[in-house]
Amino acid sequence: MTKCKGCGAEIVWIKTAAGKSMPCNSGKVTIVTEDGKTATGYIPHWATCPAAQKFKKSVNTDT
């Protein structure tokens, strides 16, 4: 496992369906979908990281 360079939390790297790597919190969670089914997976780390803003790419709006 690796640690987040912003907050030091342990993270795992997950491959998305598009083949990109996404940092996620290390603990798996189970959710219940709207139709009552359950799914197990990871929460993207950017959703909970207190230092997430440090890693966002700036968008240039000058045109």
PAMIGU-272797 format. One record per residue: residue in three letters; z, x, y of N, C-alpha, C in turn. Coordinates in pm, 1 decimal, m for minus. Each point is the difference from the previous one (the first is absolute). Example, Ala and Ser with C-alpha at 12.3 -4.5 7.8 and 13.67 -1.06 7.14 Angstrom:
("ala" (780.0 1319.0 m569.0) (0.0 m89.0 119.0) (0.0 90.0 120.0))
("ser" (m72.0 m35.0 105.0) (6.0 82.0 119.0) (73.0 m77.0 109.0))
***
This chain:
("met" (0.0 84.0 m118.1) (0.0 m84.0 118.1) (0.0 88.5 124.5))
("thr" (m55.7 m52.1 106.3) (m1.1 72.9 125.8) (89.7 m72.1 100.1))
("lys" (25.2 64.5 111.3) (82.4 m59.9 104.7) (m85.5 m23.7 123.6))
("cys" (29.6 m106.7 70.5) (m67.6 m32.5 125.3) (31.8 108.6 101.8))
("lys" (m101.7 49.5 67.7) (19.4 104.5 101.3) (65.7 m55.6 126.4))
("gly" (2.1 m131.6 14.9) (59.8 m60.3 118.5) (146.8 m34.3 m15.7))
("cys" (35.8 m60.1 m114.4) (137.7 m47.3 m16.5) (72.7 63.0 m119.1))
("gly" (m72.1 70.9 m86.3) (62.7 66.4 m113.4) (18.6 m86.4 m123.6))
("ala" (m42.4 m125.3 3.8) (14.8 m88.4 m115.0) (m93.7 43.1 m112.8))
("glu" (42.1 m25.2 m123.9) (m87.2 29.1 m113.9) (m112.6 m102.6 m3.9))
("ile" (m122.0 49.6 m20.0) (m116.1 m88.7 m6.4) (m84.5 34.2 m122.0))
("val" (m78.5 m97.1 m43.1) (m99.3 21.0 m105.4) (m135.6 m29.2 61.1))
("trp" (m103.6 64.3 m53.5) (m135.8 m21.1 49.5) (m73.2 m88.8 m99.2))
("ile" (m52.6 m111.5 50.1) (m71.4 m98.0 m81.1) (m147.8 3.6 38.3))
("lys" (m88.8 m8.6 m98.5) (m143.8 m10.7 26.6) (m33.6 m147.2 20.1))
("thr" (m63.8 m30.8 112.1) (m41.5 m138.1 26.2) (m127.2 m31.3 m79.0))
("ala" (m40.4 m126.0 0.3) (m122.2 m40.3 m68.2) (m121.7 70.1 60.5))
("ala" (10.7 37.7 128.6) (m109.5 69.7 68.2) (2.6 150.4 m26.5))
("gly" (98.6 46.5 m78.5) (7.4 141.4 m34.5) (75.4 86.6 100.2))
("lys" (62.8 m62.7 98.7) (76.1 75.3 99.8) (145.6 13.7 m44.9))
("ser" (66.3 105.2 45.5) (141.0 21.0 m31.5) (86.5 m65.8 106.9))
("met" (104.6 m72.3 m44.9) (89.9 m68.6 92.2) (143.7 35.8 m34.8))
("pro" (79.5 45.8 100.3) (140.3 30.0 m27.5) (79.8 m130.0 m12.5))
("cys" (83.9 m5.7 m102.6) (81.9 m118.8 m23.3) (144.5 41.2 m24.4))
("asn" (92.3 m93.4 26.2) (140.0 23.5 m32.8) (11.2 20.9 m150.1))
("ser" (93.5 83.8 m41.8) (5.7 41.4 m139.8) (46.5 m109.4 m95.7))
("gly" (77.1 m94.7 44.6) (50.2 m103.5 m90.7) (m95.1 m116.3 m14.3))
("lys" (m25.7 m40.1 m124.6) (m83.8 m118.1 m22.3) (77.1 m126.2 35.7))
("val" (m72.2 m101.2 46.3) (59.5 m129.7 31.2) (m75.9 m108.8 m74.2))
("thr" (66.9 m111.0 m24.2) (m64.3 m116.1 m60.5) (m3.6 m109.3 104.9))
("ile" (m117.4 m61.0 16.0) (m13.9 m110.8 94.3) (m44.4 m124.3 m76.8))
("val" (21.0 m113.9 61.4) (m47.1 m126.5 m56.0) (m110.1 m50.7 91.8))
("thr" (m116.6 m26.4 m56.7) (m112.3 m47.5 80.1) (17.8 m147.3 35.0))
("glu" (m83.6 m49.2 87.6) (10.2 m139.9 42.0) (m20.8 m98.0 m114.7))
("asp" (m74.0 41.8 m102.5) (m22.8 m90.1 m113.5) (103.0 21.3 m111.9))
("gly" (108.4 74.1 28.8) (110.5 14.6 m94.2) (m13.1 114.6 m99.3))
("lys" (m106.2 79.2 8.5) (m15.6 113.5 m89.6) (74.5 119.7 57.9))
("thr" (31.5 96.0 m86.8) (66.5 120.7 47.7) (m94.7 119.1 m8.3))
("ala" (23.8 96.0 87.2) (m77.8 123.7 2.1) (96.1 114.3 32.0))
("thr" (m22.1 114.1 m63.7) (82.4 117.8 24.3) (m86.6 106.0 64.1))
("gly" (53.6 66.5 101.2) (m76.5 104.6 67.3) (85.7 74.8 99.7))
("tyr" (m66.4 63.7 94.7) (66.3 83.3 98.3) (m22.3 m54.9 139.9))
("ile" (92.9 28.9 91.2) (m13.9 m36.0 140.5) (m60.8 119.9 73.1))
("pro" (m106.3 m20.5 78.8) (m56.6 111.4 75.9) (108.3 61.8 88.9))
("his" (9.5 132.3 m0.1) (107.8 65.2 74.0) (m11.8 m20.4 150.0))
("trp" (m121.8 m12.0 52.3) (m16.5 m21.1 143.6) (64.4 m129.5 47.4))
("ala" (25.3 m93.8 m91.1) (61.7 m127.9 36.8) (149.9 13.2 25.0))
("thr" (62.3 106.0 m53.4) (145.1 14.5 12.5) (42.8 130.7 65.0))
("cys" (m90.8 92.0 21.9) (34.1 132.9 52.3) (36.1 m7.6 148.9))
("pro" (117.6 50.7 38.1) (35.4 m1.3 141.5) (m86.4 95.2 84.2))
("ala" (m70.8 90.8 m64.8) (m84.4 96.0 71.7) (m148.5 m31.7 m13.9))
("ala" (m34.8 m121.3 m40.0) (m139.8 m36.5 m27.1) (m90.9 20.7 120.5))
("gln" (50.0 m22.1 121.0) (m82.5 14.5 120.5) (m54.6 141.4 15.4))
("lys" (73.0 100.1 m50.8) (m43.2 139.3 11.3) (m130.7 24.9 m74.8))
("phe" (m30.6 m83.7 m98.8) (m114.9 23.0 m86.6) (m118.3 m90.8 28.5))
("lys" (16.5 m95.0 92.2) (m111.2 m89.7 32.6) (m104.0 74.0 80.3))
("lys" (m125.8 m21.1 m36.5) (m109.8 58.4 74.9) (m19.8 m79.3 128.4))
("ser" (m19.4 70.5 110.2) (m23.4 m70.5 126.1) (m142.7 m51.4 1.8))
("val" (m16.9 m115.6 59.0) (m131.1 m62.7 10.8) (m51.5 22.6 141.2))
("asn" (m117.6 58.9 10.9) (m59.3 24.6 130.6) (m72.8 m125.2 45.3))
("thr" (48.1 m59.9 109.1) (m61.7 m124.1 49.5) (m95.5 27.2 115.6))
("asp" (m18.5 127.0 36.1) (m94.9 33.2 106.8) (m143.5 m10.8 m53.2))
("thr" (m78.4 m81.4 65.6) (m141.1 m12.5 m41.4) (m90.5 6.2 118.8))
***
